[in-house]
Amino acid sequence: MKVLYLITARGGSKGIPGKNTKLLHGKPLINYTIEVARELSEDNLICVSTDSEEIANTVLQTGLEIPFIRPSHLATDTAGSDGVIEHALNFYETKNIHPDVLVLLQPTSPFRKAEHVKEALESYTGEEDMVVAVKESKANPYFTLLEENSAGYLEKSKKLPQEITRRQDCPPVYEINGAIYIINIKALGQVKSLSKFSKLKKYTMSQEASLDIDTPLDWKLAELILNEKQ
């Protein structure tokens, strides 16, 4: 099974300016993910897809080559993952590299380790469309998640089965944490979009390992965790 590791790193972050190259505990954020990928693969099967010269230069300083600069139309706020993935796969097709599996690693998950990716890959059988990393959600649609109905009143997002009266008895609910996506390339070629996948398998990670840096508060929490580990 040939695996291509794709690290998607768009420039122009608004929540945390320069997030991917910003130093987290003395190291550029993207480097945490590059180090994980290098524990799993040779450099020729690690692709950093970025539109940013600054990010590209930071990556080059690690000794990892940048195969291309992502086109600007794939780096807007509205650009989805599908186009970015297709662009990367098409590039490797021109190099006569035909992976069976794409492992998508976002650089905003600094506590995802190589061991997590290995375990997720081991759970992949080839029958799934995708193995996706999740964490057990604290928010429960049977009890704590509400939607506004047509009358303007809040009601539970999911109706509670009559036989269930306690939150502890509800089925567990999972939240995608953004850390690992193991994608069946053949399945993707058939449906053309991750959103159309129907055969998803979960790989569960802890709350700490699942931390996804999206806001300044997330960044502060990550720094706190790393300081305590030191």
CYANA upper distance limits for C-alpha pairs under 8 A (distance plus 0.5 A):
  1 MET  CA     99 PRO  CA      8.10
  1 MET  CA    100 ASP  CA      6.53
  1 MET  CA    101 VAL  CA      7.82
  2 LYS  CA     98 HIS  CA      8.15
  2 LYS  CA     99 PRO  CA      5.31
  2 LYS  CA    100 ASP  CA      5.81
  2 LYS  CA    101 VAL  CA      6.93
  3 VAL  CA     45 LEU  CA      7.74
  3 VAL  CA     99 PRO  CA      5.92
  3 VAL  CA    100 ASP  CA      6.64
  3 VAL  CA    101 VAL  CA      5.38
  3 VAL  CA    102 LEU  CA      6.28
  3 VAL  CA    103 VAL  CA      7.42
  4 LEU  CA     45 LEU  CA      5.59
  4 LEU  CA     46 ILE  CA      6.73
  4 LEU  CA     47 CYS  CA      8.01
  4 LEU  CA     99 PRO  CA      6.41
  4 LEU  CA    100 ASP  CA      8.49
  4 LEU  CA    101 VAL  CA      6.89
  4 LEU  CA    102 LEU  CA      5.45
  4 LEU  CA    103 VAL  CA      6.65
  5 TYR  CA     37 ALA  CA      7.34
  5 TYR  CA     41 SER  CA      8.40
  5 TYR  CA     45 LEU  CA      6.63
  5 TYR  CA     46 ILE  CA      5.28
  5 TYR  CA     47 CYS  CA      6.57
  5 TYR  CA    102 LEU  CA      6.48
  5 TYR  CA    103 VAL  CA      5.30
  5 TYR  CA    104 LEU  CA      6.57
  5 TYR  CA    105 LEU  CA      7.68
  6 LEU  CA     46 ILE  CA      6.61
  6 LEU  CA     47 CYS  CA      5.37
  6 LEU  CA     48 VAL  CA      6.49
  6 LEU  CA     49 SER  CA      7.57
  6 LEU  CA     88 ALA  CA      8.50
  6 LEU  CA    102 LEU  CA      7.43
  6 LEU  CA    103 VAL  CA      6.56
  6 LEU  CA    104 LEU  CA      5.37
  6 LEU  CA    105 LEU  CA      6.60
  7 ILE  CA     33 THR  CA      8.16
  7 ILE  CA     34 ILE  CA      8.35
  7 ILE  CA     46 ILE  CA      8.09
  7 ILE  CA     47 CYS  CA      6.56
  7 ILE  CA     48 VAL  CA      5.17
  7 ILE  CA     49 SER  CA      6.62
  7 ILE  CA    104 LEU  CA      6.57
  7 ILE  CA    105 LEU  CA      5.47
  7 ILE  CA    106 GLN  CA      6.20
  7 ILE  CA    107 PRO  CA      7.24
  8 THR  CA     48 VAL  CA      6.50
  8 THR  CA     49 SER  CA      5.53
  8 THR  CA     50 THR  CA      6.88
  8 THR  CA     84 VAL  CA      8.49
  8 THR  CA    104 LEU  CA      7.99
  8 THR  CA    105 LEU  CA      7.39
  8 THR  CA    106 GLN  CA      6.19
  8 THR  CA    107 PRO  CA      7.56
  9 ALA  CA     20 ASN  CA      7.32
  9 ALA  CA     30 ILE  CA      8.33
  9 ALA  CA     48 VAL  CA      7.48
  9 ALA  CA     49 SER  CA      6.57
  9 ALA  CA     50 THR  CA      5.51
  9 ALA  CA     51 ASP  CA      8.25
  9 ALA  CA     55 ILE  CA      8.04
  9 ALA  CA    106 GLN  CA      7.64
  9 ALA  CA    107 PRO  CA      7.12
 10 ARG  CA     49 SER  CA      8.19
 10 ARG  CA     50 THR  CA      5.71
 10 ARG  CA     51 ASP  CA      6.44
 10 ARG  CA     52 SER  CA      7.22
 10 ARG  CA     75 ALA  CA      6.56
 11 GLY  CA     18 GLY  CA      7.47
 11 GLY  CA     20 ASN  CA      8.11
 11 GLY  CA     50 THR  CA      7.55
 11 GLY  CA     51 ASP  CA      6.77
 11 GLY  CA     52 SER  CA      5.64
 11 GLY  CA     55 ILE  CA      7.70
 11 GLY  CA     75 ALA  CA      8.08
 12 GLY  CA     17 PRO  CA      7.25
 12 GLY  CA     18 GLY  CA      7.20
 13 SER  CA     17 PRO  CA      5.61
 13 SER  CA     18 GLY  CA      6.58
 13 SER  CA     19 LYS  CA      6.79
 15 GLY  CA    214 ASP  CA      7.18
 15 GLY  CA    215 THR  CA      6.09
 15 GLY  CA    216 PRO  CA      7.59
 16 ILE  CA    214 ASP  CA      7.85
 16 ILE  CA    215 THR  CA      6.86
 16 ILE  CA    216 PRO  CA      6.78
 18 GLY  CA     22 LYS  CA      6.30
 19 LYS  CA     29 LEU  CA      7.58
 20 ASN  CA     28 PRO  CA      7.22
 20 ASN  CA     29 LEU  CA      5.68
 20 ASN  CA     30 ILE  CA      5.72
 20 ASN  CA     55 ILE  CA      7.47
 20 ASN  CA    107 PRO  CA      7.30
 20 ASN  CA    108 THR  CA      7.93
 21 THR  CA     28 PRO  CA      5.23
 21 THR  CA     29 LEU  CA      6.19
 21 THR  CA     30 ILE  CA      6.78
 21 THR  CA     54 GLU  CA      8.17
 21 THR  CA     55 ILE  CA      6.65
 21 THR  CA     58 THR  CA      7.28
 22 LYS  CA     27 LYS  CA      8.21
 22 LYS  CA     28 PRO  CA      5.72
 22 LYS  CA     29 LEU  CA      6.51
 23 LEU  CA     27 LYS  CA      5.18
 23 LEU  CA     28 PRO  CA      4.78
 23 LEU  CA     29 LEU  CA      6.55
 24 LEU  CA     28 PRO  CA      6.42
 24 LEU  CA     29 LEU  CA      6.18
 24 LEU  CA    219 TRP  CA      8.42
 24 LEU  CA    222 ALA  CA      8.43
 24 LEU  CA    223 GLU  CA      7.15
 25 HIS  CA    223 GLU  CA      6.68
 25 HIS  CA    226 LEU  CA      7.38
 25 HIS  CA    227 ASN  CA      8.17
 27 LYS  CA     31 ASN  CA      7.33
 27 LYS  CA     32 TYR  CA      8.34
 28 PRO  CA     32 TYR  CA      7.99
 28 PRO  CA     58 THR  CA      8.31
 29 LEU  CA     33 THR  CA      8.22
 29 LEU  CA    107 PRO  CA      7.17
 29 LEU  CA    108 THR  CA      7.65
 29 LEU  CA    110 PRO  CA      7.46
 30 ILE  CA     34 ILE  CA      6.92
 30 ILE  CA     59 VAL  CA      8.35
 30 ILE  CA    107 PRO  CA      5.46
 30 ILE  CA    108 THR  CA      7.93
 31 ASN  CA     35 GLU  CA      6.52
 31 ASN  CA     59 VAL  CA      7.98
 31 ASN  CA     62 THR  CA      8.32
 31 ASN  CA    107 PRO  CA      8.42
 32 TYR  CA     36 VAL  CA      7.04
 32 TYR  CA    107 PRO  CA      7.80
 32 TYR  CA    110 PRO  CA      5.98
 33 THR  CA     37 ALA  CA      6.76
 33 THR  CA    105 LEU  CA      7.61
 33 THR  CA    106 GLN  CA      7.94
 33 THR  CA    107 PRO  CA      5.96
 33 THR  CA    109 SER  CA      7.94
 33 THR  CA    110 PRO  CA      7.05
 33 THR  CA    112 ARG  CA      8.35
 34 ILE  CA     38 ARG  CA      6.68
 35 GLU  CA     39 GLU  CA      6.92
 36 VAL  CA     40 LEU  CA      7.27
 36 VAL  CA    112 ARG  CA      8.44
 36 VAL  CA    113 LYS  CA      6.54
 36 VAL  CA    114 ALA  CA      5.48
 37 ALA  CA     41 SER  CA      6.59
 37 ALA  CA     46 ILE  CA      7.38
 37 ALA  CA    114 ALA  CA      7.61
 38 ARG  CA     42 GLU  CA      6.86
 38 ARG  CA     43 ASP  CA      7.21
 38 ARG  CA     46 ILE  CA      8.24
 39 GLU  CA    114 ALA  CA      6.89
 40 LEU  CA    114 ALA  CA      7.22
 40 LEU  CA    118 LYS  CA      8.31
 41 SER  CA     45 LEU  CA      7.03
 41 SER  CA     46 ILE  CA      7.55
 42 GLU  CA     46 ILE  CA      7.56
 43 ASP  CA     64 LEU  CA      7.07
 43 ASP  CA     65 GLU  CA      8.35
 47 CYS  CA     66 ILE  CA      7.52
 47 CYS  CA     67 PRO  CA      7.31
 47 CYS  CA     88 ALA  CA      8.35
 48 VAL  CA     66 ILE  CA      6.74
 48 VAL  CA     67 PRO  CA      8.00
 49 SER  CA     66 ILE  CA      8.22
 49 SER  CA     67 PRO  CA      8.48
 49 SER  CA     68 PHE  CA      7.64
 49 SER  CA     69 ILE  CA      7.29
 49 SER  CA     70 ARG  CA      6.45
 49 SER  CA     84 VAL  CA      8.21
 49 SER  CA     88 ALA  CA      7.86
 50 THR  CA     55 ILE  CA      7.50
 50 THR  CA     56 ALA  CA      7.39
 50 THR  CA     68 PHE  CA      8.42
 50 THR  CA     69 ILE  CA      6.24
 50 THR  CA     70 ARG  CA      5.70
 50 THR  CA     75 ALA  CA      8.40
 51 ASP  CA     69 ILE  CA      5.76
 51 ASP  CA     70 ARG  CA      5.04
 51 ASP  CA     71 PRO  CA      6.89
 51 ASP  CA     72 SER  CA      6.89
 51 ASP  CA     75 ALA  CA      6.84
 52 SER  CA     56 ALA  CA      6.65
 52 SER  CA     69 ILE  CA      7.86
 53 GLU  CA     57 ASN  CA      6.54
 53 GLU  CA     69 ILE  CA      8.40
 54 GLU  CA     58 THR  CA      6.80
 55 ILE  CA     59 VAL  CA      6.73
 56 ALA  CA     60 LEU  CA      6.63
 56 ALA  CA     66 ILE  CA      7.02
 56 ALA  CA     69 ILE  CA      8.45
 57 ASN  CA     61 GLN  CA      6.83
 58 THR  CA     62 THR  CA      7.63
 59 VAL  CA     63 GLY  CA      7.63
 59 VAL  CA     64 LEU  CA      6.59
 59 VAL  CA     65 GLU  CA      7.86
 59 VAL  CA     66 ILE  CA      7.89
 60 LEU  CA     64 LEU  CA      5.83
 60 LEU  CA     65 GLU  CA      6.29
 60 LEU  CA     66 ILE  CA      7.43
 70 ARG  CA     74 LEU  CA      7.23
 70 ARG  CA     75 ALA  CA      7.76
 70 ARG  CA     84 VAL  CA      8.45
 71 PRO  CA     75 ALA  CA      7.44
 72 SER  CA     76 THR  CA      7.41
 73 HIS  CA     79 ALA  CA      7.76
 74 LEU  CA     79 ALA  CA      5.90
 74 LEU  CA     80 GLY  CA      8.11
 74 LEU  CA     83 GLY  CA      7.11
 74 LEU  CA     84 VAL  CA      6.67
 75 ALA  CA     79 ALA  CA      6.52
 79 ALA  CA     83 GLY  CA      7.89
 80 GLY  CA     84 VAL  CA      7.60
 81 SER  CA     85 ILE  CA      6.56
 82 ASP  CA     86 GLU  CA      6.64
 82 ASP  CA    192 LYS  CA      7.96
 82 ASP  CA    193 SER  CA      6.27
 82 ASP  CA    194 LEU  CA      7.22
 83 GLY  CA     87 HIS  CA      6.53
 84 VAL  CA     88 ALA  CA      6.84
 85 ILE  CA     89 LEU  CA      6.67
 86 GLU  CA     90 ASN  CA      6.52
 87 HIS  CA     91 PHE  CA      6.81
 88 ALA  CA     92 TYR  CA      6.99
 89 LEU  CA     93 GLU  CA      6.66
 90 ASN  CA     94 THR  CA      7.04
 91 PHE  CA     95 LYS  CA      7.31
 92 TYR  CA     96 ASN  CA      6.84
 92 TYR  CA     97 ILE  CA      5.66
 92 TYR  CA     98 HIS  CA      7.44
 93 GLU  CA     97 ILE  CA      5.92
 93 GLU  CA     98 HIS  CA      6.59
 99 PRO  CA    185 ILE  CA      8.14
100 ASP  CA    184 ASN  CA      7.32
100 ASP  CA    185 ILE  CA      6.34
100 ASP  CA    186 LYS  CA      7.73
101 VAL  CA    182 ILE  CA      7.32
101 VAL  CA    183 ILE  CA      6.18
101 VAL  CA    184 ASN  CA      5.70
101 VAL  CA    185 ILE  CA      5.99
102 LEU  CA    181 TYR  CA      8.42
102 LEU  CA    182 ILE  CA      6.39
102 LEU  CA    183 ILE  CA      5.55
102 LEU  CA    184 ASN  CA      7.24
102 LEU  CA    185 ILE  CA      6.97
103 VAL  CA    180 ILE  CA      7.46
103 VAL  CA    181 TYR  CA      6.13
103 VAL  CA    182 ILE  CA      5.08
103 VAL  CA    183 ILE  CA      6.68
104 LEU  CA    180 ILE  CA      6.54
104 LEU  CA    181 TYR  CA      5.51
104 LEU  CA    182 ILE  CA      6.96
104 LEU  CA    183 ILE  CA      8.10
105 LEU  CA    178 GLY  CA      8.39
105 LEU  CA    179 ALA  CA      6.54
105 LEU  CA    180 ILE  CA      5.94
105 LEU  CA    181 TYR  CA      7.31
106 GLN  CA    178 GLY  CA      7.20
106 GLN  CA    179 ALA  CA      6.57
106 GLN  CA    180 ILE  CA      7.95
108 THR  CA    179 ALA  CA      8.24
108 THR  CA    212 ASP  CA      5.90
108 THR  CA    213 ILE  CA      5.57
108 THR  CA    214 ASP  CA      7.78
109 SER  CA    178 GLY  CA      7.81
109 SER  CA    179 ALA  CA      6.00
109 SER  CA    209 ALA  CA      8.28
109 SER  CA    210 SER  CA      7.37
109 SER  CA    211 LEU  CA      6.58
109 SER  CA    212 ASP  CA      5.45
109 SER  CA    213 ILE  CA      7.06
110 PRO  CA    209 ALA  CA      8.46
110 PRO  CA    211 LEU  CA      8.10
110 PRO  CA    212 ASP  CA      8.21
111 PHE  CA    208 GLU  CA      7.60
111 PHE  CA    209 ALA  CA      5.20
111 PHE  CA    210 SER  CA      7.38
111 PHE  CA    211 LEU  CA      7.32
112 ARG  CA    116 HIS  CA      6.97
112 ARG  CA    117 VAL  CA      8.38
112 ARG  CA    179 ALA  CA      6.89
112 ARG  CA    209 ALA  CA      5.95
112 ARG  CA    210 SER  CA      7.39
113 LYS  CA    117 VAL  CA      7.33
114 ALA  CA    118 LYS  CA      6.67
115 GLU  CA    119 GLU  CA      6.63
116 HIS  CA    120 ALA  CA      6.69
116 HIS  CA    205 MET  CA      8.31
117 VAL  CA    121 LEU  CA      6.57
117 VAL  CA    180 ILE  CA      7.37
118 LYS  CA    122 GLU  CA      6.64
119 GLU  CA    123 SER  CA      6.93
120 ALA  CA    124 TYR  CA      7.14
120 ALA  CA    131 VAL  CA      7.44
120 ALA  CA    133 ALA  CA      8.25
120 ALA  CA    182 ILE  CA      8.16
120 ALA  CA    203 TYR  CA      6.35
121 LEU  CA    131 VAL  CA      8.47
121 LEU  CA    182 ILE  CA      7.60
123 SER  CA    131 VAL  CA      8.33
123 SER  CA    203 TYR  CA      8.46
124 TYR  CA    128 GLU  CA      7.48
124 TYR  CA    130 MET  CA      8.49
124 TYR  CA    131 VAL  CA      7.02
124 TYR  CA    182 ILE  CA      8.30
126 GLY  CA    184 ASN  CA      7.38
128 GLU  CA    184 ASN  CA      7.53
128 GLU  CA    199 LYS  CA      5.63
128 GLU  CA    200 LEU  CA      6.60
128 GLU  CA    201 LYS  CA      7.30
129 ASP  CA    183 ILE  CA      6.80
129 ASP  CA    184 ASN  CA      5.69
129 ASP  CA    187 ALA  CA      6.23
129 ASP  CA    188 LEU  CA      7.89
129 ASP  CA    197 PHE  CA      6.44
129 ASP  CA    198 SER  CA      7.44
129 ASP  CA    199 LYS  CA      5.54
129 ASP  CA    200 LEU  CA      6.45
130 MET  CA    181 TYR  CA      7.28
130 MET  CA    182 ILE  CA      5.86
130 MET  CA    183 ILE  CA      5.13
130 MET  CA    184 ASN  CA      6.39
130 MET  CA    197 PHE  CA      7.95
130 MET  CA    199 LYS  CA      7.18
130 MET  CA    200 LEU  CA      5.59
130 MET  CA    201 LYS  CA      6.86
131 VAL  CA    180 ILE  CA      8.49
131 VAL  CA    181 TYR  CA      6.49
131 VAL  CA    182 ILE  CA      5.46
131 VAL  CA    183 ILE  CA      7.26
131 VAL  CA    200 LEU  CA      6.28
131 VAL  CA    201 LYS  CA      5.16
131 VAL  CA    202 LYS  CA      6.18
131 VAL  CA    203 TYR  CA      7.14
132 VAL  CA    176 ILE  CA      7.55
132 VAL  CA    180 ILE  CA      6.38
132 VAL  CA    181 TYR  CA      5.24
132 VAL  CA    182 ILE  CA      6.81
132 VAL  CA    200 LEU  CA      7.51
132 VAL  CA    201 LYS  CA      6.79
132 VAL  CA    202 LYS  CA      5.71
132 VAL  CA    203 TYR  CA      6.39
133 ALA  CA    176 ILE  CA      6.53
133 ALA  CA    177 ASN  CA      6.58
133 ALA  CA    178 GLY  CA      7.26
133 ALA  CA    179 ALA  CA      6.57
133 ALA  CA    180 ILE  CA      5.64
133 ALA  CA    181 TYR  CA      7.04
133 ALA  CA    202 LYS  CA      6.40
133 ALA  CA    203 TYR  CA      5.13
133 ALA  CA    204 THR  CA      6.30
133 ALA  CA    205 MET  CA      7.25
134 VAL  CA    174 TYR  CA      6.52
134 VAL  CA    175 GLU  CA      5.76
134 VAL  CA    176 ILE  CA      4.80
134 VAL  CA    177 ASN  CA      5.52
134 VAL  CA    178 GLY  CA      8.15
134 VAL  CA    202 LYS  CA      6.82
134 VAL  CA    203 TYR  CA      6.46
134 VAL  CA    204 THR  CA      5.43
134 VAL  CA    205 MET  CA      6.55
134 VAL  CA    210 SER  CA      7.99
135 LYS  CA    174 TYR  CA      6.16
135 LYS  CA    175 GLU  CA      5.90
135 LYS  CA    176 ILE  CA      7.03
135 LYS  CA    177 ASN  CA      6.76
135 LYS  CA    204 THR  CA      5.93
135 LYS  CA    205 MET  CA      5.82
135 LYS  CA    206 SER  CA      6.65
135 LYS  CA    207 GLN  CA      6.77
135 LYS  CA    210 SER  CA      7.07
136 GLU  CA    172 PRO  CA      7.45
136 GLU  CA    173 VAL  CA      6.45
136 GLU  CA    174 TYR  CA      5.04
136 GLU  CA    175 GLU  CA      6.63
136 GLU  CA    204 THR  CA      7.87
136 GLU  CA    206 SER  CA      8.48
136 GLU  CA    207 GLN  CA      8.32
137 SER  CA    172 PRO  CA      8.30
137 SER  CA    173 VAL  CA      6.10
137 SER  CA    174 TYR  CA      5.61
137 SER  CA    175 GLU  CA      5.94
139 ALA  CA    144 THR  CA      6.40
139 ALA  CA    145 LEU  CA      6.93
139 ALA  CA    173 VAL  CA      8.49
140 ASN  CA    144 THR  CA      5.73
140 ASN  CA    145 LEU  CA      6.37
140 ASN  CA    173 VAL  CA      7.17
141 PRO  CA    145 LEU  CA      5.04
141 PRO  CA    146 LEU  CA      7.61
141 PRO  CA    156 LYS  CA      7.01
141 PRO  CA    157 SER  CA      5.67
141 PRO  CA    158 LYS  CA      5.80
142 TYR  CA    156 LYS  CA      6.64
142 TYR  CA    157 SER  CA      7.09
142 TYR  CA    158 LYS  CA      5.66
142 TYR  CA    159 LYS  CA      6.73
142 TYR  CA    160 LEU  CA      6.08
142 TYR  CA    167 ARG  CA      8.08
142 TYR  CA    170 CYS  CA      7.97
143 PHE  CA    156 LYS  CA      7.06
143 PHE  CA    167 ARG  CA      7.25
144 THR  CA    156 LYS  CA      7.83
145 LEU  CA    156 LYS  CA      6.48
145 LEU  CA    157 SER  CA      6.15
146 LEU  CA    154 LEU  CA      6.37
146 LEU  CA    155 GLU  CA      5.79
146 LEU  CA    156 LYS  CA      4.93
146 LEU  CA    157 SER  CA      5.44
147 GLU  CA    154 LEU  CA      5.86
147 GLU  CA    155 GLU  CA      5.96
147 GLU  CA    156 LYS  CA      6.70
147 GLU  CA    157 SER  CA      6.01
148 GLU  CA    152 GLY  CA      6.08
148 GLU  CA    153 TYR  CA      5.82
148 GLU  CA    154 LEU  CA      4.92
148 GLU  CA    155 GLU  CA      6.78
149 ASN  CA    153 TYR  CA      6.02
149 ASN  CA    154 LEU  CA      6.68
149 ASN  CA    155 GLU  CA      7.30
160 LEU  CA    164 ILE  CA      7.22
164 ILE  CA    169 ASP  CA      6.81
164 ILE  CA    170 CYS  CA      7.30
165 THR  CA    169 ASP  CA      7.96
166 ARG  CA    170 CYS  CA      7.59
177 ASN  CA    210 SER  CA      6.08
177 ASN  CA    211 LEU  CA      7.83
177 ASN  CA    212 ASP  CA      7.20
178 GLY  CA    210 SER  CA      8.27
178 GLY  CA    212 ASP  CA      7.38
179 ALA  CA    210 SER  CA      7.18
179 ALA  CA    212 ASP  CA      7.97
183 ILE  CA    188 LEU  CA      7.95
184 ASN  CA    188 LEU  CA      6.75
185 ILE  CA    189 GLY  CA      6.66
186 LYS  CA    190 GLN  CA      7.06
187 ALA  CA    191 VAL  CA      7.10
187 ALA  CA    197 PHE  CA      8.46
188 LEU  CA    192 LYS  CA      5.73
188 LEU  CA    193 SER  CA      6.78
188 LEU  CA    194 LEU  CA      7.28
188 LEU  CA    197 PHE  CA      8.30
191 VAL  CA    196 LYS  CA      6.82
191 VAL  CA    197 PHE  CA      7.90
192 LYS  CA    196 LYS  CA      8.27
193 SER  CA    197 PHE  CA      7.78
205 MET  CA    209 ALA  CA      6.68
205 MET  CA    210 SER  CA      6.57
206 SER  CA    210 SER  CA      6.48
207 GLN  CA    211 LEU  CA      7.03
211 LEU  CA    218 ASP  CA      8.08
211 LEU  CA    222 ALA  CA      8.19
212 ASP  CA    218 ASP  CA      7.68
213 ILE  CA    218 ASP  CA      5.54
213 ILE  CA    219 TRP  CA      6.36
213 ILE  CA    222 ALA  CA      8.31
214 ASP  CA    218 ASP  CA      6.72
214 ASP  CA    219 TRP  CA      8.13
215 THR  CA    219 TRP  CA      6.99
216 PRO  CA    220 LYS  CA      6.80
217 LEU  CA    221 LEU  CA      6.74
218 ASP  CA    222 ALA  CA      6.71
219 TRP  CA    223 GLU  CA      6.77
220 LYS  CA    224 LEU  CA      6.66
221 LEU  CA    225 ILE  CA      6.71
222 ALA  CA    226 LEU  CA      6.71
223 GLU  CA    227 ASN  CA      6.53
224 LEU  CA    228 GLU  CA      6.70
225 ILE  CA    229 LYS  CA      6.72
226 LEU  CA    230 GLN  CA      6.71
